[in-house]
Amino acid sequence: MSEEPSSSKRIRSTRFRSPYLRPKEELEDPITDRQQKVTGFDQGALEELHVTLVGAGGLGTEIGEGLVRKGVGSLDIIDHDTVKLSNLNRQKFYEDDIYCNKARALAH
């Protein structure tokens, strides 16, 4: 099995199969309830998507998180940069992420 380049990290969304993402009560709305109310929305099609996100900085962190929360099938994150101290106040990284590759840090 070959290892992926350090500049990219592939992560998979949960696809809403985890038991904690299912309604516990019979009348409780599913996690995708709001999305399913949009005319023409198809969760199955979203789960089949493969997205490549180039850049795990300010916009990339927001976009990547949103895609995973919506249930995109797979997500490749590509970024050659490392997390710096100055990124912490404006991007979704934490102290433990400093000096790590941004793509890998976002995937955690």
N, C-alpha and C positions, 0 to 999 in steps of 0.2 A: 504494500500500500504506500503510495507516494505522499509525501507531506506537502501541504499547500505552501506557496510562497509567503514569507512573513508579511508582505504588504497587503495581503487580503485574508479575510476570514469569512467562512461560510457558516451561516446560522440558519436554523429552521424555526418557523413560527410554531406555535403549539397546535395549530389547526383546530382548536377548540375540542380536542379529544381528552384533555386532562380532566379527571373527575372533579377537581375544584372549580372548573370553569363551566360546569353544568348546573342548571337550576336544581336546588335542593328540594324545593317545594313544587308541587304540580302546577300551580298557577303562576309561578315566577317566570318572568321573561328570560329568554336565552341571552347570552352575552352579545349576540349579533342583532338583537331586537331592533335597535335604532337604524342600523344599516339596512335591514330587511324591509323596513317601511319605505325606503326610497324606491320609486318606480323604476323597474328595470335592473335593480341590484341582484347579483347572482353570487352568493358566497362560494359556491362550488368553483366558479370561474376564477375567483380571487385566490382560492387555495391552489389552483393549478399554475398560477403565475410564478415566473422566475425573474427576479429583479436584481440588477447590478447597480449598486449605489457607489458612485465615484465621489469620494470625499467624505470623511467622517468628522468634519469640523462643526461649526455652528449650525448650519442648515442640515448637514448630513445626519447629525445626531437626532434632530427633531424628525426628519423624514424617515429615518431608519426605525425609530421607535414607533412612529405612526403606522408604518407598513406592517410591522410585527403585530401590533395591537389589532389591526384590521384583519389579520389572518392570512397574509400573503404566504404562498407556498414555500418559497425559498428566497433567501436574500444573500447575495454576495456583497461584501463591503470591501472597497479598495481605497487605501490611503497610505502613502509612503511616509507620512509625517509622524512624529512622536508627540505625546502629550507633554506640554510645558506648563510650568506653574501659572503663567499668564492665561492659560485656557480655562482654568477652574472656575473663574467668576462668570464665564459667558458660554460655556459648553457643558454637556452632561458627562463630565469626568470627575473623578474624585482623587484624593491625595494618593491613594495606592496606585493610581493609573499613571502618575508622573513618570516620564521617560519610557513608557510603553508605547508600542505602535497604536495609533488611534483606531484603526480597524479592529484590532484584537480587543482593545479596551472597550469599545462600543459593543462588541459581541458578547461581552460578559454581562 
